[in-house]
């Protein structure tokens, strides 16, 4: 399956907007329905997964959406971990969008059982090429060329490579956005200081945190037991370029 063109991405974003604002349940056009069917068919043919739900379930949820306009909501948004992949197209549709990017320590993520994003987008790395740190064969310092890593370490390194490439790309896009429209949140800091970080988010979104029932929301923030899990593994042999890239994203090796 080829990576969708900008035109295709913009059409998908437009459909998402319509689903949020008025819903597609009673307003979907024949051409929109055909477009959704094509997307489902292409994913089915690719044999790839969109996560916990299958493609048909996701399409049906979209087609049954009722929108938020009837509830009087002025602001709306979404939480979707893959959004950063399509951020340039999203910004073409919403140039004044406020975007929050949450990042978690890539060394921890390298050992996560959830590698869905890397598996989904590993064949689309052409969109990351300016941000690739090094090839899979040159990830170890020259001084460690004789070191033979386990398969587990090699898979962790591939995961970390994706994490670096994807997050450097997001930061670059974020820096090009209008001032105060991009926010980076570190998962670990949110868990450690939930009130302070949640207030930062509320301020960024220009909403009254009291009206948002912040104390109740903060009580639901729980730190994962897997924070720092990379320390339970043999340290990866990382080049200075990789260490520098990890630091740019806000983490120490």
Buried (B, 14 or more C-beta within 10 A) or exposed (E): EEBBEEEBBBBBBEBBBBBBEBBBEEEBEEEBEEBBEEBBEBBEEEEBEBEEEBBEEBBBEBBEBBBBEEEEEEEEEEEEEEBBBBBBBBBEBEEEBBBBBBBBBBBBBBBBEEBBBBEBBEEEBEBBEEBEBBEEEEBBBEEEEEEEBEEEBBBBBBBBBBBBBBBBBBBEBBEEBEEEBBBBBBBBEBBEBBEEBBBBBBEBBEEEBEEBEBEEBBEEBEEEEBBEBBEEBEEBBBBEBBEEBBEEBBBEB
